[in-house]
Amino acid sequence: MVKKKVQPDVPIEPTRSVGRPSAYTDAFADAVCERMLNGESLVKICEDVAMPSRTTVYRWMDARPDFVTRCARAREGLADFLVDDIQTLADATTELNVQSQKVKIATKQWRAMKIAPRIYGDSSRTELTGADGGPIRIAATTIDARQLEPDARDALKQALFAAKRLAAGD
């Protein structure tokens, strides 16, 4: 067996990336977003044989922040579609189909709340702000325990021990 000698001054050619090139295009992104805006979920879109798998789509989302943003916006549009569809179902409700319509409406309502909780969620947020909407300012106060009466000093000591126990989870 003959060993080849590697010459150190011979430049090494750059290697090509492994795997096939990505099939992502702006036209694909447009198609996905349009279908979501028209009421299809990403799962249903990716079940189409003409579309890539969900795994591929999520890889593209990891690699392209602009695609993630477009999909998030399209999901909000999907929630809008579902809410509009709820109104259509409610308008088409009769005494004969009221129970089945309730199930359909509740399902679409739940999906809309999960897809776009900021818009259609039923939870409320409480935000605390300081003066004029600015940050909350906390003022520190220094207490010189030597200047307190003995009863006040004992009360302060007990309050500090109680706070310490609460912080420790006792």
N, C-alpha and C positions, 0 to 999 in steps of 0.2 A: 504494500500500500504506500502510495507516494503522497506526502503531505505538501500542500501548497503553501508557499510563503506569502503572507500578506504584506504588501508594500505600504508603509505608513504614509507616504506622500500622495497616494492615490485617493482622490476625493470619493466619498461614499455618496451614492445617489440617494436623495430623499425617498422614503417609502411612501406609498400611497395609503390612504386610509382604508381600514378594513371594512368590509361590508358593501352593500350596494348603495348607490347615492339615494338621498332622500327624495321622495316624490312630492314633497310639500310645495305648494304653489299658492299664490294669492287667490287664484281662481278657486282652489280647493277651500281655502278659508272662507271665501265669499259664499260658497255653496253650503258649507256647514252652518254658518251663521244665518243664512237665509232660511234654511230648513228649520232651524231652531225657532226663528221668529214666526214661522208658519205652524208651530205647534209640535214639532218632533223633538224627542229627547235625543241626546247624544248616543245613547245605547241603540235606539231604533235607527238612527242615521248610519251608525257603524255596522248594523246588520245588513245593510244594502251591499250587494256583491260588488257594486261599482265604487264603494268607499273603502278606505283602509280600516284596519281593526282598531278597536278602542285602545289597545296597547300602543299602537303606532301614533294615534292622535295624542295620547297623554305624553308620549316621548316628545312630540312636536311642541306640546305646551311647555314642557320642561326646557326645551331649547329656544323657544321664541316667546319672550314676554309679551310682545304685541299680539300674538295669537291668543294667549291666555286672556288678555284684556278684552279682545273681541268676543271670545267665547263667554266671558262673564257678562258682558253687555247683552249678548244674544240670550243668555239664560234669563236675564231680567225681562227681555221681550217675550220669552217663552212663558214666564209667569203672567205677564199681561194677557197673553193669548188665553191662558187657562182661566183667568178671571173673566174675560169676555165670554168664554165658553160656558162658564158657570151661569152667567146671565141668560144665555141662550137656552140652557137646560131648564132653568127656573121658569122661563117664559113658556116652555113646551110641556110643563108639568100639568097633568090632569089627575082626576081622582083615581083613574085606573093605573097610572104608572108612578104615583107619588113615592112609593117605597124605593123603587129602583132608581128614581131620579135623586132621592136623598143620598143614596150611596155614591152615585156618580159625582154629585155636587160636593159631598164631604171629601171624597178622594182628590178631586181637582183643587179644592180649597187647601187641603193639607199639603199637596205638592207645591202650590203657589207660595205658601207660607215657608216651606223649606227651601225652595229655590231662591226666593227673594225676601228673606226675613225682614230686612230693613224697610221694605215697602209694604209687604203684606203680613208680616208677623204680628202676633197679638201681644208680644211682650213690650213693656215700656222701659225706657232708660231714664235714670235720674243722673243728671250731671251737676256737680257743684262747682261754682265759680266764685271768684272774689269780686271785688268792686269793679264795675264797668265791664264785666265778662272776663276779667283777667284771672291770673292764678290766685289761689287761696294763699294768703300770707299767714304764717304762724309766728306769733310773737313769743319768745322765750322769756320767762320770768324767773328771776333768781330769788330764792327764799333763804334768808340767814336764820337757820333753826335756833341759833344761840339767842336771838332776839324774841323768840316766841315764848309765850307762857308755857309752863310745864304741861298743862292739859292739851294745848294746841300742838305742842311738840309730840306728845303721845299719839294724838289723832293723825298727825302727818306721818308718823312712823307706821301706824297701823294701815293707813291708806297706801303707803309705798309697798309694804309687805303684801297687801291684797293684790295690788297691781302686778307685783312680781309673780305671785302664784297664778294669776290669770294668764300672764304671758307664758308661763311654763306649762300651762294646760292642766293644772291641778284642780 
